[in-house]
Amino acid sequence: MGNDSFLDLDSLFRRSYSKIVAAVLRVLGPNQLDLAEASAQESFLRAVDTWPTNGRPDEPLSWLIRVAHNYALNEVRKTNRHSLGTPDELVSSHSSASEIDDDLKLLFLCCHPALTQESQLALMLKIGCGFSVAEIARLFLVDENAVAQRLVRAKRLIRDSEIPFELPDSNRLPEHLETVMNGLYGLFNEGYGATSGDALLRRELCSEAIYLTEQLARMEIGASAQLSALLALFYFHVSRIESRVGNYGELLTLREQDRAVWRKQDIIKGMVFLREAMNSEALTRFHLEAGIAAAHAMAPSWEATDWKQIRQYYEWLEALHPTLVVRTNYVAATLFSEGHKTAQALAQKFDLMKTMKEYYLTPAILAEILISAGDKDKAEEMLLTSLKSVGNEVERTFLKKKIATIRAAATK
């Protein structure tokens, strides 16, 4: 199996991991999360071992489910804990309808109210989306050991509480939705800007996030202004996904992107969902982020971008959701709308220098402010700080080029 085939298998892992886990949980029950995960992982290890010789099966997902079931069956027989059906019975019961139900059941299992919010998000991304512990840690700016401990505690609680593998009833569903949406937001963001690896984009993760969000929206209780805002945000972002990388896989900034290749049909979908989201007096973080994305999507050029409007959205967003990521982007919008002096004052207000090692784009934006102020030496220091915390090779290359440009200008 060549390198391309291994990349295909990695993509299949991302797309199918949750489906295999869910298919096994449907038989084992949610108190066997660890075994369901182990079974899914074993199925992919078997694929790596056998597909190069025997060839890829016509229905790879069914093959993987069958192998996972065999592994689980052998494990439970050792302790005589369960009586399972045959592998063929498990695969035959895995219809398109059950796949959709299982995907949603798994999401809501991960978001059970007995779990802390941090554990819910970690479990959703690990079990439901196939993220590694390191990827989750980078995504939420926390330590890997902390993520691992959250996962252990969450699985133990699910096991000990005997939480069922089913969709919540209509009375309990609303309280689960917000956490589910936060997890889908994290899933999409990882696809739109991978935290690690050699590629900037993981399109299948964006597609999975949109697919699951639309499935939620089709549920009667799932329809909400906030969910429409989230879908608007996704479609605005995905409309320009192809323009984010150049011919050689290099990162292209908004200023550099060819707006002619932005997908108009996705922008239209985004506007439709944003209009639906406005049919409510509620104003959530997803409304504001969708508004920011819409402002970018509708701008015919970088120069014509309404940065003052975007800055206003970020000001409201920071008041509603004051995270380091939001504050960093608020400062960036201020730089482009008001200039480096106002941006620098805002960065000082938020004390970004103290927290810049927690989010790699923070020192990168501080570097942009310093470049605008003419202090290229300090700007280089900021970019070197940013480089130390970047896990994605495409973004590392981008920062290295920016550092090289500053150094080249200094020698002239």
Secondary structure, DSSP 8 states (H G I E B T S, - for coil): --HHHHHHHHHHHHHHHHHHHHHHHHHH-GGGHHHHHHHHHHHHHHHHHHHHHH---SSHHHHHHHHHHHHHHHHHHHHT------HHHHHHT--HHHHHHHHHHHHHHHT-TTS-HHHHHHHIIIIIT---HHHHHHHTT--HHHHHHHHHHHHHHHHHHT--SS---TTTHHHHHHHHHHHHHHHHHHHHS-SSBS-S--HHHHHHHHHHHHHHHHSTTT--HHHHHHHHHHHHHHTTGGGGB-TTS-B--TTTS-GGGS-HHHHHHHHHHHHHHTSSS---HHHHHHHHHHHHHH-SSSTT--HHHHHHHHHHHHHHS--HHHHHHHHHHHHHHH-HHHHHHHHHHTTHHHHGGGSTHHHHHHHHHHHHHT-HHHHHHHHHHHHHT--BHHHHHHHHHHHHHHHHHHH-
